[in-house]
C-alpha cells in the first residue's frame, strides 16, 4: 500500500513539473519562485535530450541528477526518514559502536540519494499533461520552513491538493525536502515503510535494499 502511495505522490510531482515554462537559471532566495524555475529547467532538459532518452532511458537518471537533485535537500530528507533511529544511535554509550552506527547513517544518506534519483527517473517515463495552478506566494518574514501549495486540475475530476515542503539553509537558499499530496507525506510514508524493516532486519538490510533498487535500469513506458 505504501509503495502505491509513494508512486502516486511521485507521479504528481511529474505532472506538476511538466506544465511549467523553462527558465534559464534557478533562484533559491524565494521558495515560490524556485519551484517554478526548477521545474522549467528540468523539462527543458528533457525536451532537449529526448532522442538520447529514447535510445537509453537510463539517461533520465542523468537529467534528474543534474536538474533536480541539486535543489532537493536529500540529506535532510534521509535523516527525517530515519527519525527515531538517529536518537537511538546518539544514545549508544560505547564510542566505537556509536561511530560505526554513524558511518552506517552516512552510507544510508548516500544510497537514499541514489534511490531518489532512480525513483524520480522512473516516474518521468509516465507523466501526462494536466493543468497546474500555484497558490499565491505568502510572506516569508523570518520563516525557515514553508509549504508551497499547488492544485492539479483535470477536467471532470476533483482538484488534487499538493504542498511542497521547503527548507531554508544557513546560506539563505531554499530547497525541497518533502511533498504532501492530499494529506499524505512522501517522507512519512517512506519512514513508516522502512522503520519496520530496520527494527526487524537492521539498517544494513535497508541500505542494501535501497542500493539494489537504485541500480535498477529505467524502463521506457510501455516496455
DRENBA-678364 format. One record per residue: residue in three letters; x, y, z of N, C-alpha, C in turn. Coordinates in steps of 0.1 Angstrom, whole numbers, padded with zeros to 4 digits, always signed. Example, Ala and Ser with C-alpha at 12.3 -4.5 7.8 and 13.67 -1.06 7.14 Angstrom:
<recs>
ala+0132-0057+0078+0123-0045+0078+0132-0033+0078/ser+0128-0022+0071+0137-0011+0071+0129+0000+0079/
</recs>
This chain:
<recs>
unk+0008-0012+0000+0000+0000+0000+0009+0013+0000/unk+0019+0012+0009+0028+0024+0010+0035+0026-0003/unk+0039+0016-0010+0046+0017-0023+0037+0024-0033/unk+0024+0020-0033+0015+0026-0042+0013+0041-0039/unk+0013+0044-0026+0012+0058-0023+0024+0066-0027/unk+0036+0060-0026+0048+0067-0030+0048+0069-0045/unk+0044+0059-0053+0043+0061-0067+0033+0072-0071/unk+0022+0072-0064+0012+0082-0067+0017+0096-0064/unk+0024+0098-0053+0029+0111-0050+0040+0116-0060/unk+0049+0106-0063+0059+0110-0073+0054+0113-0087/unk+0043+0105-0090+0036+0108-0103+0031+0122-0103/unk+0025+0127-0092+0020+0140-0091+0031+0151-0093/unk+0043+0147-0088+0054+0157-0089+0057+0159-0104/unk+0057+0148-0112+0060+0148-0126+0049+0156-0133/unk+0036+0154-0130+0025+0162-0135+0027+0177-0133/unk+0031+0180-0121+0033+0194-0117+0044+0200-0126/unk+0055+0193-0126+0067+0199-0133+0066+0199-0148/unk+0056+0191-0154+0055+0191-0168+0047+0202-0174/unk+0042+0211-0166+0033+0222-0171+0039+0236-0169/unk+0052+0237-0166+0058+0249-0163+0068+0253-0173/unk+0068+0266-0178+0077+0270-0188+0092+0270-0183/unk+0101+0267-0192+0115+0266-0189+0121+0280-0184/unk+0130+0279-0175+0137+0291-0170+0152+0288-0172/unk+0160+0299-0173+0174+0298-0176+0182+0294-0164/unk+0179+0299-0152+0186+0296-0140+0176+0296-0128/unk+0181+0290-0118+0172+0289-0106+0176+0299-0095/unk+0166+0306-0090+0168+0315-0079+0163+0308-0066/unk+0172+0306-0057+0168+0298-0045+0165+0308-0033/unk+0165+0321-0036+0162+0330-0025+0147+0331-0021/unk+0139+0326-0030+0124+0326-0028+0119+0312-0031/unk+0113+0305-0022+0108+0291-0024+0097+0290-0035/unk+0089+0300-0036+0078+0300-0046+0083+0301-0060/unk+0093+0310-0062+0100+0312-0075+0108+0299-0078/unk+0115+0294-0068+0124+0283-0070+0117+0271-0076/unk+0105+0267-0071+0098+0255-0075+0095+0256-0090/unk+0090+0268-0095+0087+0270-0109+0099+0269-0118/unk+0110+0275-0113+0122+0275-0122+0129+0262-0122/unk+0129+0254-0111+0135+0241-0111+0127+0232-0121/unk+0114+0233-0120+0105+0225-0129+0108+0229-0144/unk+0109+0242-0147+0111+0246-0160+0124+0241-0166/unk+0134+0242-0159+0147+0237-0163+0147+0222-0166/unk+0141+0215-0157+0140+0200-0158+0134+0196-0171/unk+0122+0202-0174+0115+0198-0186+0121+0204-0199/unk+0128+0215-0198+0136+0220-0210+0147+0210-0213/unk+0153+0205-0203+0164+0195-0205+0158+0182-0210/unk+0146+0177-0206+0140+0165-0211+0137+0166-0226/unk+0132+0178-0230+0129+0180-0244+0142+0180-0252/unk+0152+0186-0247+0165+0187-0254+0171+0173-0256/unk+0170+0165-0246+0177+0152-0246+0168+0140-0250/unk+0156+0143-0256+0146+0133-0258+0152+0122-0267/unk+0159+0125-0277+0165+0114-0286+0174+0105-0279/unk+0182+0111-0270+0191+0103-0261+0183+0094-0252/unk+0173+0099-0246+0164+0092-0237+0157+0080-0244/unk+0153+0083-0256+0146+0072-0264+0155+0061-0266/unk+0168+0064-0269+0178+0053-0271+0182+0047-0258/unk+0183+0054-0248+0187+0049-0235+0180+0056-0223/unk+0169+0049-0219+0161+0055-0208+0168+0058-0195/unk+0180+0051-0193+0188+0054-0181+0193+0068-0181/unk+0193+0075-0192+0198+0089-0193+0189+0098-0184/unk+0177+0093-0181+0168+0101-0173+0175+0102-0159/unk+0183+0093-0155+0190+0094-0142+0199+0106-0142/unk+0206+0108-0154+0215+0119-0155+0207+0132-0154/unk+0196+0133-0161+0188+0145-0161+0183+0148-0146/unk+0179+0138-0139+0175+0140-0125+0186+0145-0117/unk+0198+0139-0118+0210+0142-0110+0214+0157-0113/unk+0213+0161-0125+0218+0174-0129+0208+0185-0128/unk+0195+0182-0129+0185+0193-0130+0176+0193-0117/unk+0174+0182-0110+0165+0182-0099+0173+0180-0086/unk+0182+0171-0085+0189+0167-0073+0196+0179-0066/unk+0202+0189-0073+0208+0200-0066+0199+0208-0058/unk+0186+0207-0060+0176+0215-0054+0167+0208-0044/unk+0171+0195-0041+0164+0187-0032+0174+0185-0020/unk+0169+0188-0008+0177+0185+0004+0176+0171+0008/unk+0183+0162+0000+0182+0148+0002+0188+0143+0016/unk+0198+0151+0021+0204+0147+0033+0194+0149+0045/unk+0187+0160+0045+0177+0163+0055+0166+0153+0054/unk+0162+0150+0041+0151+0141+0039+0154+0127+0044/unk+0167+0123+0042+0171+0109+0046+0171+0108+0061/unk+0176+0119+0068+0176+0119+0083+0162+0119+0088/unk+0152+0126+0081+0138+0126+0086+0132+0112+0084/unk+0136+0105+0074+0131+0091+0072+0136+0082+0083/unk+0149+0084+0087+0154+0075+0098+0148+0079+0111/unk+0144+0091+0113+0137+0095+0125+0143+0091+0138/unk+0135+0083+0146+0140+0079+0159+0152+0070+0159/unk+0156+0064+0148+0168+0056+0147+0180+0065+0150/unk+0180+0078+0146+0190+0087+0149+0192+0089+0164/unk+0181+0091+0171+0181+0093+0186+0187+0080+0192/unk+0183+0069+0187+0188+0056+0193+0204+0055+0192/unk+0209+0059+0180+0223+0059+0178+0230+0069+0187/unk+0224+0081+0189+0230+0091+0198+0232+0086+0212/unk+0223+0078+0216+0223+0073+0230+0232+0061+0232/unk+0239+0056+0222+0248+0045+0224+0260+0050+0232/unk+0263+0043+0242+0274+0047+0251+0288+0043+0246/unk+0289+0032+0240+0302+0027+0235+0306+0036+0223/unk+0317+0043+0224+0321+0052+0213+0324+0045+0200/unk+0330+0034+0201+0333+0026+0188+0321+0022+0181/unk+0311+0017+0189+0298+0012+0183+0291+0024+0178/unk+0291+0035+0185+0284+0047+0181+0290+0052+0168/unk+0303+0053+0167+0310+0057+0155+0306+0048+0143/unk+0305+0035+0145+0302+0026+0135+0288+0028+0130/unk+0279+0031+0139+0265+0034+0135+0263+0047+0127/unk+0271+0057+0131+0271+0069+0124+0276+0067+0110/unk+0286+0058+0108+0291+0055+0095+0280+0049+0086/unk+0272+0041+0093+0260+0035+0085+0250+0045+0081/unk+0248+0055+0090+0238+0065+0087+0243+0073+0075/unk+0256+0076+0075+0262+0083+0064+0261+0076+0051/unk+0262+0063+0051+0260+0054+0040+0246+0054+0035/unk+0237+0054+0045+0222+0054+0042+0219+0066+0034/unk+0224+0078+0038+0222+0091+0031+0226+0089+0017/unk+0237+0083+0014+0242+0082+0001+0233+0073-0008/unk+0229+0061-0002+0220+0052-0010+0206+0058-0012/unk+0202+0066-0002+0189+0072-0003+0189+0082-0014/unk+0200+0089-0016+0201+0098-0027+0200+0091-0040/unk+0207+0080-0042+0206+0072-0054+0192+0066-0056/unk+0186+0062-0045+0172+0057-0046+0162+0068-0051/unk+0164+0080-0046+0155+0091-0051+0157+0094-0066/unk+0170+0093-0070+0173+0096-0084+0166+0085-0093/unk+0168+0073-0090+0161+0062-0097+0146+0063-0097/unk+0141+0066-0085+0126+0067-0084+0120+0078-0093/unk+0126+0090-0092+0122+0101-0100+0124+0098-0115/unk+0135+0093-0118+0138+0090-0132+0127+0080-0138/unk+0123+0070-0130+0113+0060-0134+0100+0067-0136/unk+0096+0076-0128+0083+0082-0129+0082+0092-0141/unk+0094+0097-0144+0094+0107-0156+0090+0100-0169/unk+0090+0087-0169+0085+0080-0181+0070+0079-0182/unk+0063+0084-0171+0049+0081-0171+0040+0094-0170/unk+0046+0106-0170+0038+0118-0168+0029+0120-0180/unk+0018+0127-0176+0008+0131-0186+0005+0146-0184/unk-0002+0152-0195-0004+0166-0195-0017+0170-0186/unk-0015+0178-0176-0026+0183-0169-0023+0198-0165/unk-0033+0205-0160-0031+0219-0156-0027+0220-0142/unk-0017+0229-0139-0012+0231-0125-0014+0245-0122/unk-0020+0248-0110-0022+0261-0105-0015+0263-0092/unk-0007+0274-0090+0000+0276-0078-0007+0286-0069/unk-0007+0282-0056-0013+0291-0046-0005+0304-0046/unk-0011+0315-0042-0004+0328-0041+0008+0327-0031/unk+0019+0333-0034+0030+0334-0025+0027+0341-0012/unk+0032+0335-0001+0030+0341+0012+0042+0348+0017/unk+0040+0357+0026+0052+0365+0032+0061+0355+0039/unk+0074+0356+0037+0083+0347+0043+0088+0352+0057/unk+0088+0365+0058+0093+0371+0071+0106+0364+0075/unk+0106+0358+0087+0119+0351+0092+0117+0336+0092/unk+0108+0331+0084+0105+0317+0083+0117+0309+0077/unk+0119+0297+0082+0130+0289+0077+0124+0276+0070/unk+0111+0274+0072+0103+0263+0066+0090+0268+0061/unk+0086+0265+0048+0073+0269+0043+0068+0257+0035/unk+0055+0258+0032+0048+0249+0023+0044+0257+0010/unk+0048+0252-0001+0044+0259-0014+0032+0251-0019/unk+0020+0257-0019+0008+0250-0023+0005+0250-0037/unk+0000+0239-0043-0005+0239-0057-0017+0230-0058/unk-0024+0231-0070-0035+0223-0073-0033+0217-0087/unk-0036+0204-0088-0036+0197-0101-0050+0197-0106/unk-0052+0203-0117-0066+0205-0122-0068+0196-0135/unk-0078+0188-0135-0081+0180-0147-0096+0180-0149/unk-0100+0182-0161-0115+0183-0163-0122+0170-0160/unk-0133+0172-0152-0141+0160-0149-0136+0153-0136/unk-0126+0158-0130-0120+0152-0118-0118+0162-0107/unk-0119+0158-0095-0117+0167-0083-0102+0172-0084/unk-0100+0185-0080-0087+0190-0079-0078+0182-0068/unk-0066+0181-0071-0056+0174-0062-0048+0184-0055/unk-0048+0185-0042-0040+0195-0035-0026+0189-0032/unk-0016+0198-0035-0002+0194-0033+0005+0205-0026/unk+0013+0201-0016+0022+0211-0009+0036+0206-0009/unk+0045+0214-0014+0059+0211-0013+0065+0218+0000/unk+0071+0209+0008+0078+0215+0020+0092+0219+0016/unk+0095+0232+0019+0108+0238+0016+0115+0242+0028/unk+0128+0241+0028+0136+0244+0040+0147+0254+0036/unk+0149+0264+0044+0159+0274+0041+0172+0271+0048/unk+0183+0271+0040+0196+0267+0046+0202+0279+0053/unk+0214+0277+0060+0221+0288+0066+0226+0298+0057/unk+0227+0294+0044+0232+0304+0034+0220+0311+0027/unk+0208+0309+0032+0196+0316+0027+0190+0310+0014/unk+0194+0297+0011+0188+0291-0001+0177+0281+0003/unk+0167+0281-0005+0155+0272-0002+0156+0259-0011/unk+0154+0248-0005+0153+0235-0012+0142+0227-0007/unk+0136+0218-0016+0125+0210-0012+0130+0197-0005/unk+0123+0193+0005+0127+0181+0012+0115+0171+0014/unk+0103+0175+0011+0091+0166+0012+0080+0172+0004/unk+0070+0163+0001+0058+0167-0006+0046+0160+0000/unk+0036+0168+0002+0023+0163+0008+0012+0163-0002/unk+0007+0151-0006-0004+0151-0016-0016+0146-0009/unk-0027+0154-0009-0039+0151-0003-0037+0146+0012/unk-0028+0153+0019-0026+0149+0033-0016+0138+0035/unk-0010+0132+0024-0001+0121+0026+0013+0126+0023/unk+0022+0125+0033+0036+0130+0032+0044+0118+0026/unk+0052+0122+0016+0061+0112+0010+0071+0107+0020/unk+0077+0116+0028+0087+0111+0038+0080+0103+0049/unk+0068+0107+0053+0062+0099+0064+0058+0085+0059/unk+0054+0084+0046+0051+0071+0040+0063+0062+0040/unk+0075+0068+0035+0087+0061+0034+0092+0057+0048/unk+0091+0066+0058+0095+0064+0071+0088+0052+0077/unk+0075+0052+0075+0066+0041+0081+0070+0027+0074/unk+0074+0028+0061+0077+0016+0054+0091+0010+0059/unk+0100+0019+0061+0114+0015+0064+0116+0012+0079/unk+0109+0019+0087+0112+0017+0102+0109+0002+0106/unk+0099-0004+0101+0096-0018+0104+0107-0027+0100/unk+0112-0024+0088+0123-0032+0083+0136-0030+0091/unk+0139-0018+0095+0151-0015+0103+0150-0023+0116/unk+0138-0023+0123+0136-0030+0135+0138-0045+0134/unk+0133-0050+0123+0134-0065+0121+0147-0070+0115/unk+0152-0062+0105+0163-0067+0098+0176-0058+0100/unk+0174-0046+0105+0186-0038+0108+0188-0028+0096/unk+0196-0017+0099+0198-0007+0089+0207-0012+0077/unk+0215-0022+0080+0224-0027+0069+0215-0033+0058/unk+0204-0040+0062+0195-0046+0053+0188-0035+0045/unk+0184-0025+0051+0177-0014+0044+0186-0007+0034/unk+0199-0005+0038+0209+0001+0029+0210-0008+0017/unk+0211-0021+0018+0213-0030+0007+0200-0030-0002/unk+0189-0029+0005+0176-0029-0002+0175-0016-0011/unk+0178-0005-0006+0177+0008-0013+0188+0008-0024/unk+0200+0003-0021+0211+0003-0030+0207-0006-0043/unk+0201-0017-0040+0197-0026-0051+0186-0019-0060/unk+0177-0012-0053+0166-0005-0061+0172+0006-0069/unk+0182+0013-0063+0188+0024-0071+0195+0020-0083/unk+0199+0007-0084+0207+0002-0095+0198-0003-0106/unk+0185-0004-0103+0176-0009-0113+0176-0001-0126/unk+0176-0007-0138+0175+0001-0150+0162+0007-0152/unk+0161+0019-0159+0149+0026-0162+0142+0020-0174/unk+0130+0016-0172+0122+0010-0183+0114+0021-0190/unk+0115+0021-0203+0107+0031-0211+0092+0027-0210/unk+0084+0037-0210+0069+0035-0209+0064+0025-0219/unk+0056+0015-0214+0051+0005-0224+0059-0007-0226/unk+0072-0007-0220+0081-0018-0222+0080-0027-0209/
</recs>
